[in-house]
Amino acid sequence: MKDKHLIALLLLIITAMLVICGGITYKINVAKNFNVYDSYADKLSLNYYNSSGIENINEDFTVDDNFSSHLPLIIIDTYGIDPPINTKFVSVSDNSAIGGVHIPIEGVKPYVDGEISVIDNGDSGDNVNRLDDIPAYSGSISIKRRGNTSMSYEKAQWLFKTLDEFGQETDVNILNMGAEDEWVLNGSLADKSMIRNYLAYSIASQILENTPDSRLCEVIIKNGDEYKYQGVYMLTENIKYGVNRVNISKFEEKDTYNSYLLRRDRYDANGLMLETYGRLNGFSKEYIALLYPSKNKVTDEMLEYVTDDINHVEEILYSDDPTVFSTYSNVIDVNSFIDYFLINEFFGNYDAGNNSTYFYKEKGGKLTMGPVWDFDGAMDNYMYEPFDVDTIAFYTKPWYDRLCLDKNFLKKLEKRYLVLKRTYLNPDYVTAKIDEIDFHLGGAIEREWYRWGKYYKTYNDLSLEDYTLKDGTILYRNAITHEDEIYRIKTMLNEHSKYIYDDIRDLEQGAVFNSGNDDVTGWLLLLAACLFIIPSVLAVYRQ
């Protein structure tokens, strides 16, 4: 009799586990509770200090001994040698790239040696950072200019590597963002708001894993005894493999299958460019580059494995056979593809998908989209024409141009957007986040505009072009105050959010595939439990 009770108990336990699994599967498919590294969870502090901003900056932008900031100060000394412009744009006449490629300038060494000091008193004392304060970190660096279009901007952006006393790259935990040896100082002249990247990253960090951590700061260039104000920057993690970056399994040469990190972007003469099915068959013009394993570690076998793996994904996505196409969920992490779509669509970041587009695969897992990167040109900041708020466009991007032909994918996209619109992509939430960032910048806004106002206030090569509407009205797009630029961003995001759901539903009308509704998988498991296991329990008791 005890054996019967034991068997019945075991069957009931199995039934309960299937019910739980079914419920979890259903919940994940409807609204996934992502396990994200939330580096932006702490609310930014308000700036109640130094609101006038520019009294300690001279006409030549050198600063006096009384200069201070509520933001972290990053002081860079390259001993009077500026990192040089190290790439140039070359037009091409074939289909190897869109418009052209950026190639290294022959004979130019990108990196120069230097020193960095990071002054951050946090919330201690009077919460003020001064040039003569004891640095939270100081050390040797190797630094270069970075960017494609922004390579030649007067307000340079940099990538730097932290070095030990022997000149070797060493991991350093700067501003509590996790120890690494490679960092980016992003401060694009194309974004006069100064908040586009930080805003998008702070929202994305709530939704997608591995979003780059960042801190808003002000940069000072040291040359001898002279300190020159350079402006507001965002110190951010570079996208690369690492425990504190994209945390995938380490490459093991002996293993047949490995994790990897890729980027879709313009052709890079120094990169490991893959020739995959999608590009070779004209489905995309951009290249896919292997970032990890790195060039000095990768084997021929690994290159072949990654190329074959991406070929397999693209052969499925671009298949016209519904039976083949419907297997895409076996090879890609659909939820990450959905969230990546919605983040970039919400912010109108249409450079993504073609350029600065990252994806990775954990050993034994599926191809996963992300992390997000580069929102300088998003939020109605495209130079040549205004953002069309009542239309979505991310569905035209490589891979998404196929996924958005699937009714099942679009239904998941709709459901996920409804969830996010109530939370992190809610216009009120995003507007409050914009105000939070703006208040945090405080007096640094005026200092930045004092330094770079000649670009922000007048028409130049970086200005948004005026646009003639269909009725002949000229739309003057170049905001000449910071307040106007912030207003433009808020208006664009609020208006665009009204149309995203309906536009996704409109795409369903043109869907030619229906890969099935796997949202009900969990409930099918439950039904199986009811039909087969529970009768078994009853049979045990009848004996």
PARO-796822 format. One record per residue: x, y, z of N, C-alpha, C in turn. Coordinates in pm, whole numbers, plus 50000, padded with zeros to 5 digits. Layout:
N
XYZXYZXYZ/...
***
This chain:
543
500844987950000500005000050000500875012550000/501985012050076502885023550079503475026149942/503775015249867504335016849733503365024149642/502065020949657501065027649573501035042649603/501065045849730501045060049768502295067149717/503425060449722504675066449676504615069049526/504125059049452504005060649307503055072049274/501935072549344500955083149320501545096849350/502315097549459502935110249496503925114849390/504725105449339505695108849235505005113849109/503915107349072503165111648953502575125548972/502095128149093501545141549121502635152049116/503825148749164504955158149160505305161249015/505365150748931505675152748789504615161648725/503355159148760502265167448706502455182048745/502755184248873502945198048920504085204948848/505175197348823506325203148753505945207048611/505185198648545504745201948408503835214248407/502975215148510502095226948518502925239648536/503925238748625504785250348648505545254048522/506115243848456506855246448330505955252548225/504725247548220503785253048122503485267548150/503275270848278502995284748312504155293848285/505385288848316506585296848291506775299248143/506615288548063506775290047917505815300347863/504575299747908503585309247859503965323447900/504385324948026504725338448076505895344247999/506925336047972508095341047900507715345647761/506895338047693506525341547557505695354247550/504895356647654504055368647651504845380847696/505545379847808506275391347861507455386447942/508575384847877509735378747940510285387548052/510545381248164511165388248277512675386848263/513305396148194514705394748157515615396048279/516615387648280517645388448383518715397948335/518535410848365519445421048311520375426248419/521525431248374522425438448463522005453048460/521305457248565520705470448568521705480548624/522545485948537523585495248582523075509548598/521835511948564521285525448570520145526448672/520085516848763518945516148855518915527848953/520095532448997520115543549094519755556549025/518845563649086518405576349029519555586449032/519705593948923520755603948916520495615149017/521555620249075521415631149171521115644249098/520335652749165520075666149112521305674949136/521535684249046522665693349062522185706449121/522595708949244522245721649308523455730849315/524495727249241525775734249258526245740149126/526875751849134527585757649020526695759548898/525505765248919524545766448810524975776248703/525805786348739526225796148638527225790248541/528105781748588528875773148500530165778148439/530205790048380531325793448292532275803948349/532085807648474532905818548526534375814848542/534675802048544536065797948561536675792448433/536015794948319536535790848188536895803448110/538135804348063538605816147991538175815747845/538455826747773538045827647632538715817047546/539945812847583540625802347506540295788547561/539295787947650538765775647710539705769047810/540795775647845541575770847958540775774048085/541035766548191540295768448315541255773448423/540705781048517541555785948626541565776048741/542285779548845542465770348958541175767649034/540165776049014538915774549089537865766349014/538235761248896537255753448820536855740848897/535575737748894535085725748961533795721148894/533375709148927532165703648868531515693848965/530205692448954529495682249030529585668648961/529975668648832530175656248758531615651248778/531845638348758533235633448762534085641048660/535305644448700536255650948610537255640548559/537445640348427538435631648367539505640348303/540705639348354541815647548307542745638848222/542955642948098543785635248005545015643447969/546175637247979547445643647944548175634747844/548275639347721549015631847617550315638847583/550825646647677552135653047667552245661947543/551115668647510551105678247400550955672047262/550805658747254550635652147124549205647147113/548405653247026547015649147009546925636046933/546045626946976545815614946895545375619046754/545995613646650545725618546514544465612546452/543935619346352542915613346267543565601646195/542995589846210543705577846163542965569946056/541775574346014541065567745904540575578245806/540265573845685539685582545584538585575145510/537655582845456536525576945384536885575545236/536625563745182536915561045042535635556444974/535225563344869534025559444796534285546744716/533235538744699533345526644617532225526644516/532465520444402531485520544294530715507544282/531145497044360530435484344350529525482544471/529055470344491528135467644601528845462744727/530125465044737530865460044853530545467544981/529985479344970529585487045088528635497945044/527905503445140526965514045108527715527245104/527915532744983528555545844968530055545444972/530635537645061532075537145072532505530945203/533785531445229534325525345349535335534945413/535535533045543536575540245615537785531145628/538905535745580540115527445582541215534545659/542165527045716543275533245790544125541945698/544605552945752545535561545677546925555645690/547525552545578548815545945577549885554445647/550635548045734551735554845802551335562145929/550025562645960549565569646080549365559546193/550035561646304549835553146421548685558946504/547605551446521546405557046587546625560946733/547355552746808547475554646952548655563646989/548435571647092549535578947155549505575647305/550635577447370550725574747513550205586747592/549745583847712549265594647797548985590047938/548385599148014547985596348151546545600948171/545865594348261544485598048291544305599048442/543525608848483543125610048623541605611448626/540995603848715539535604348730539225609248870/538605620948878538285627049007536785625649030/536435618449134535015616049164534835614649314/534345625349375534115625249519532745619849555/531965615949452530655610149477529785619149560/529135613249658528255621049745528945625249875/530265623549880530985627250002531245642250005/531425647550123531755661750137530705670650074/531175680449994530245689749930529885685149788/530235672649753529885666949623530415675349509/531625680449525532255688849423533605682749387/533905682649257535165677349207536035688849157/537275689649211538195700349177539465694549117/540175702749041541365698048970542455692949063/542525698449184543605694349275543155683749376/541955678049356541495667249443542295654449416/542345645849516542995632849498542155624249404/542735619149296541945611449199541445598249258/540255594349212539755581049245540555570549170/541095574549054541985565848977542905574548893/544155570448882545075576748790546045566148739/546455567448613547355557648557547695560548413/548515552148356548955553648217547885548048123/547805554148004546855549647903547505550147765/546905542947674547165544247531545845548447471/545815559647396544555565647355544565569047207/543405567447142543275570947000541915577346975/541815584546864540515589246817539685577246770/538365578346784537485567646739536305573646660/535565564446595534395568446520534645567446370/533585568246295533695568546150533515582946103/532275587346091532015601246052532605610946154/532525607246282532985616246389534495616546405/535215608646327536675608146339537305622046324/536745630146236537345643146207536705654746284/535755651946373535125662646449536165669646537/535985682746552536915690146638536805685446783/535585682646827535415676546958535615661546940/536835657146968537195643246941536495633747036/536255621546988535865610447072537055600847079/537195594147192538385586047212538055571947260/538955563047230539025549847292540385549047361/540395545047487541675543947555541785530447627/543035526147640543355513747710544175517047834/543795510947945544525513248070545745504048076/546885509848118548165502648118548745501848259/549505491248284550215490348411551585497148401/552425496048504553695503148506554675497748403/554365485948346555235480148243554705482648102/553615490648092553045493647962552135482947906/551755473247991550865462547948549415466047983/548485461947897547085464647923546645457848053/545905465148134545485459948264544055464248293/543295455448357541895458248389541805467948507/540955477948491540755487948596539255490448611/538805491148734537395494048762537245509248776/536805515848670536665530348669535225534048699/535025542648796533705547748833532725536448859/533215525548917532395514248960531625507648845/532235507148727531585500948613532145487148580/532945481548668533505468348644534885469248581/535775460348622537165460948576537295456648431/537915465148351538225462248211539395470948169/539965468048052541145475548007540845484847889/539595485147843539275493147725538015501347751/538085514547723537005523647757536795533747644/535595539047637535235548847534534825561947601/535325573047548534835586247586534025591547468/532705591547484531775595047378531225609047404/531365617847306530825631347319530635637347181/529675632447109529525635946968529005650246949/529665657646861529175670946823527835670246751/527505658546697526245657046625525045656746720/525285654946850524195654346948524315665947045/523685676947010523765688847095522975687347225/522125676947235521385674747360522285668847468/523325661647427524265654647515523655642547585/522385639147556521735628547635521295616547553/521385617047421520765606347340521285592547376/522585590947381523125577647414522815573747558/523025582747650522795579347791521325575747814/520415583447756518985580647770518645566747718/519075563747595518735550947533519345539247611/520595540847655521235530047731520535527847865/520145538647931519505537148062518165529848049/517435532247940516175525147916516455510747875/517385508947782517685495547731518195486347842/518875492047941519445483748048518355476748128/517125481948124516005475748194515405464148114/515825463047986515145453847895516065443247838/517265447247794518205438047730519445436147817/519975424047817521215421447890522415427947820/523465430047900524765434547850524775448747795/523765456847828523785470847786525015477847847/525765485347766526985491847819526685501247935/527465499848040527385509048152528045522248113/527625533248173528215546248138527995556248251/528845566548251528725577648346528945590748272/528095600448299528275613848244529395620948320/530245628048249531415634248311531825646548230/532845653548277533435664548202534925661848184/535415664948065536795661748029537635674448026/538825673548083539815684248083541095678948017/541645686547922542885682647857544045690147924/545015682647975546175688448042547345689047944/547995700447941549185702147857550185710547936/551155703947995552075711048084551345715548208/551395728648235550685734248350549315739748312/548925737848187547675743548137546585732848132/545375736848174544225727848171543155734148080/542705726547980541755731847883540445723947890/539335731347898538025724947907537625718947773/537265706147772536925699047649535435696447636/534705695947747533255694647737532675682747811/531365680747789530615669747850530825657047766/531135646347833531325633347767530575622547845/530495611147784529965599347851531065588747851/531585585647969532535574747980531745561847979/532035553147884531215541147869532065528947839/531515517547871532145505047837532125503047686/533215497847634533225493647495532585479847486/531995476747372531365463547357532435453447319/532665444047406533665433747385533375422147478/534065411247456533935399747545534555402947682/533905398247790534475400047922533435397548030/533905394348149533015391748261532155403948289/532715415948274531965428248299531455434848171/531525427648061531015432847932530015422647876/530285416847761529435406147709529955393147768/529245388247867529755377347950529365363747892/530075359847787529885346647727531075337847762/530945324947733532005315547768533305318647694/534395316047761535715318547704535995308847590/536665313747487537025305547373538045294947413/537745282647377538645271447403538975264947269/540235265647230540635260947098540315246147077/540335238447183540125224047171538655220547148/537735230047178536305227247165535845228747020/534945220046979534385220946843533455232846832/532655235046937531695245946937532085256047045/531975268747012532375279247105531375290747101/531465299347201530705311847200531395321747107/530625331747062531235342046977530435355046985/531095365946948530495379446945530745385346807/529675390646744529755395946609529225410246602/529585417146494529045430546468528745431846318/527565437146288527255440946150527545455946136/528345459446035528755473346020529395475345884/529985487145866530735490045744531985481045738/532535480245622533745472245605534875477945691/535585469145758536705473045843537955465845793/538895473445740540095467445682540915459945785/540765463345913541525456546018540745445446085/539485443346044538635433746112538635419946049/538015410546120537815397046068536445396746000/536415400045872535155401245799534725387545746/533465384245770532925371445725532125373445596/532245364045507531405364045387530295353845410/529105358845442528005350045479526925349845371/526015340545386524955338145288524165350845256/523845358745358523025370745338523685380945248/524955383845272525665393745191525975388345052/526375375945045526735370144916525545369144822/524345368544879523145367544796522375380744788/523005391644831522425404844812521345408744909/521175401445021520135404845118520585416145210/521875418645220522385430045295523725433945236/524045446945243525305451745188526385453145295/525945453545420526905455145528527615441945557/528745443145624529555431645657529285427145801/529505414445824529495408945960530945405845997/531365411446110532745409646156532755401446285/533755392846299533935385146421534775393346519/534205396346636534905404046739535545395046845/534855384246875535405374546970535055360546924/536025351646917537435353046953538155363446867/539145369846923539865380446855540775374846747/541285384046665542105380246551543345372346591/543915375646706545145368846746544905355846821/543615352046840543305339646910542515329846824/541775335146727540855326646652541615316646565/541015305146546541575294846458540785294346328/541355288246227540645286546100539365278546121/539435268646210538265260346238537145268646301/537525277946389536515286346454535885295846353/536715301646266536175310546162535175303046074/535515290946040534625282945956533335279646030/533465276346159532295273146239531335285046248/531875296946279531015308846292530355312146158/531135311746050530585314645918529465304845883/529695292145908528665282145879527435284145966/527665288146091526555290246184525665301746135/526275313046097525495324346047524855320945913/525575313745829524975309145703523705301345728/523745292545828522585284345860521405292945903/521675302845989520625312046033520025319445913/520885324645827520395332745715519695324145610/520145312145591519465303145496518045300045543/517855299245674516515297145728515675309645713/516225321145756515445333645753515075337745611/515955335145515515695339645378515135328445289/514695317745353514065306945276512625310645243/512195307045123510795309045083509955296645112/510595286345164509875274345202509345276145344/508025276845363507465279245497507915269045600/508135256645557508575246245649509965249245703/510845254145616512205257645657512185270545739/511505280545689511465293545757510925292245899/509925284045918509265282946048510155277146156/511365272646120512295267146220513235277746277/513035290546242513995300846285514115301846436/513035298746508513095299746654514005289246715/514415279446636515375269546685516795274846687/517055285646612518435290446598518625304746648/517565312346670517705325946723516895327446852/517375336046940516655339547062515605350047023/514395345547001513355354246947513075366047038/513075363647169512765374547263513775385947253/515055382547237516065393047225515895400647094/515525393746987515275400346859514095410046872/513085406046945511905414646964512265427047043/512965425547154513305437147236514285446347165/515215440747092516145449047014515385457346912/514425451246846513575458446751512875470146820/512215467446932511375477546997512185489147053/513345486247110514195496947164514625506447052/515125500746943515595509146833514465516046759/513335509446747512185515746682511635527046767/511515524946896510975535246985511795547946976/513115546646974513995558346971514315562946828/513745556246729513995560346591515445558946552/516075548046596517485545946568517635536846447/517565542746329517525534746207518905532446146/519945537246210521285533146170521555518946221/520945515746336521045502146389520365492546292/520775480246300520285470346205521205469046086/521725480446039522725480645933524125482345988/524295492146079525605495246135525555494546288/526725493146348526835492746495525825483046555/525675471546491524685461646533525405449146582/525215445946710525935435146774525005423346803/525575411346796524855399446835525875388846876/525435379446957526365369747012525665356247031/526465346247054525925332947080526705326547193/525995322447296526595314747403526735300247358/527795293947399528025279947365526795271547398/526265264747298525085256447318523775264047315/523835277247293522625285447293522195289447154/521425300247148520915305447022521515319246994/521445323446871521945336746834521095347346902/521745356446973521055366347056521415380447010/520405389146998520645402946956521085411447073/521985421047043522465430447141523945428447168/524535437447246523935449047311523605460447211/522795469947256522505481747175523725490847175/523805499347074524965508247063524655519846969/525115531747004525205543346916523835549046878/523365558546958522085565246933522285580046899/523505583746857523775597846824522815603146718/522515594946618521685599346507520215596346525/519825591246643518445587546670517645599546720/516365597446745515495607546806515455620246723/515115618746597514985629946504516295637646489/517375630246472518685636746456519375632446328/518565627846230519115624546100519285637446021/520455639345965520825652245908519925656745793/519485647345708518925651445580517405652845576/516695646745668515245648045668514695645445807/513525650845839512945649145972512445634845993/512305631346118511805618146152510305617546127/509855606746063508435604746033507805597446151/507165604846241506715599046368505605588746350/504815589746244503675580846232503965568246150/505255565246129505645553446052506775546146122/506705532846124507835525046174508675520446055/509955517646082510845514145971511845503246005/511915499046132512965489446166512735475746102/511505473446058511205460745993511905459245858/512515469845807513215469145679514665464545694/515135462945817516535459745841516835444945812/518095441845781518455427845756517995418745869/517495407045831516895396845918515485400945960/515315413346003513975417646042513055418845920/513625421245803512795421845683512135408345655/512685397645713512075384445699511215380945820/511705383645939510935380546059509595387646060/509575399746004508335407546004507395403645889/507715392645823506775386445731506045374745797/506355372645925505775361545999504725366446097/503515361646082502415366046167502685363046313/503285351546340503565347846478504575357346542/505635360946470506625370346522505975383846549/505135388446460504495401446476503545401546595/502855390546619501965389846735502765390846865/503925384346868504785385446986505305399647003/505625406046889506095419846892505015428846950/503775426846910502645434746962502515432947114/502515420447157502305417647300503435423647384/504655422147335505775427447411505735442747416/505345449047306505275463547307504225468547406/503095461647415502055465647510502585464947653/503405454847681504005453647814504975465147839/505865467647743506885477947760506295491947758/505175493647687504555506947683503955510647819/503695500647901503195503448036504335505748135/505565502848090506695503748182507805512448123/508865506148072510075513448036509955521347906/509025517847819508815525747698507545534047707/507115536447828505995545547851506475559847832/505805567947750506285581747725506465589947852/505595588047951505745595648075507005591248150/507275578248150508485573248216509735578648146/509725578448013510885583147937511065598147955/509975605747954510065620247975510665623348112/510235615848213510785617848347512285614448349/512665604248274514085600648266514895611748198/514335617748094514995628948025515215640448123/514185643748199514305654648297515335651348404/515355638748445516325634348546517765636248496/518015632348371519355633848313519705648548298/518735656348250518955670548227519265677948357/518495674948462518735681248592520085677048647/520475664548621521765659648668522925667048600/522785669848471523835677248399523995691348453/522895697648488522935710748553523815720848481/524755726848557525615737248501526535732548392/526735719448379527585714248272526995717048135/525675718748129525035721948000525555735247948/525585745248033526045758447991527535758147956/528305750448032529735749548001529965743047865/529205732447837529315725747707528945735047593/527865742547608527435751647501528375763547487/528995767547596530015778047588531195773147506/531565760547527532725754847457532445752047309/531245746647279530975741847144529785748847077/529385760347133528235767547080528385771846935/529625773446887529825777446747529275766746654/529195754246699528565743646620527075742546650/526695744546772525325742246813524365753546772/524875765746766523995777246746523935782246602/524845777746519524905782746382524835771246283/524515774546158524475764346053525905760646013/526155747546004527475742545965527295728545910/528405721645887528345708445825527625698045911/527475700846041526805691346129525345694946156/524885706146100523525710646126522505701846053/521335700646112520235693846045519745702545930/519585696645814519155704345697517685708045707/517355720245664515955724245656515235715245557/513935713545578513185703845497511915710445445/511665708645316510465714245255509355703945256/508245707345320507095698345327506355698245194/505405688945180504675687445054503915700045016/503455707545116502695719745087503595731845064/504905729445060505845740245034506375747145158/505835743845273506295749645398507705744645430/508565753945472509935750145508510005747345658/510495735645690510655731745828512095734645870/512245744445960513575747946010513895738746128/514905730346112515105719146204516235721346304/517005731746291518195733346372517895741046501/517745733746611517515740246741518755748046781/518565759946834519715768346870519835770247021/519025762947098519205762747244519075748247291/519665745647404519575732147461518125728847493/517375738447544515985736147580515165732047458/515415738647345514705735047222515025720847177/516285716947192516675703447150516015692847238/515965695247367515295685947458513815685147426/513205696447393511785696547356511555688347230/512475689447133512335681647010512365666647040/513255662447128513365648347162512095643347231/511635650947329510425646947401509225645847306/509075655747219507945655847126507995643847031/509175641246975509325630146881508965616846948/509505614447068509265601747134507805600047174/507205610547223505805609847262504895607147143/505135613947032504295612246913504515598646848/505765594446838506045581846769505455569946844/505465570646977504955559547057503475556847030/502765566746982501325565146957501045556146837/502025554646748501775547746621502415533846614/503325530746703504105518446690503215506046689/502285505046785501455493146795500595491146671/499915501746628499045500546511499845497446385/501045502946373501865500246255502355485846252/502635480346370503005466146375501825457546333/500635461046379499435453546339499185454546189/499495466146132499335467645987500265458245911/501455455745967502385446545902501805432545892/500925429145987500315415745984499525413345857/498975424245802498155422645681498985417445565/500285420445566501155415845458501975403645493/501725397745611502505386145653502225374245561/503275367645517503125356345425503455343045494/503985343945617504295331745693503495331645822/503315319745876502765318346010503475306446074/504515309446151505375298946204504725291146317/503475294446348502775287546455502755295646581/501875292146671501725299846795502285291846911/503575293546937504175285747045503905291847182/503075302447187502665307547318501865297147395/501255287747323500395278047391501155265447430/502475265347407503255253447440503075249447585/503115259147673502965256147815501635249847847/500595255047784499265249547811499105235647750/499815232847642499795219347585500455209447681/501545214047747502175205647848501205202647962/500455212748002499475210848107498405201048065/497935202547942496905193547891497425179147886/498695177647844499285164247840499315158147979/499625166348078499655161448215498275156548258/497265164348224495895160848264495425148048195/495785146548067495275135347989495965122148020/497245122848058498005110448072498455107448215/498885117448290499465114648421498405113248529/497425122348529496395121648634495615108548627/495195103848505494555090648500495435079548557/496755080948537497675070948591497625070748743/497505082648803497405083548948496145076448997/495045079148927493775072948966493845057748953/494535053048848494645038648827495405031948941/496415038848994497175033349105496275031249227/495425041149253494555040249370493465029549353/493065026649228492005016749207492495002449227/493815000549218494334986949232494184981549375/
***
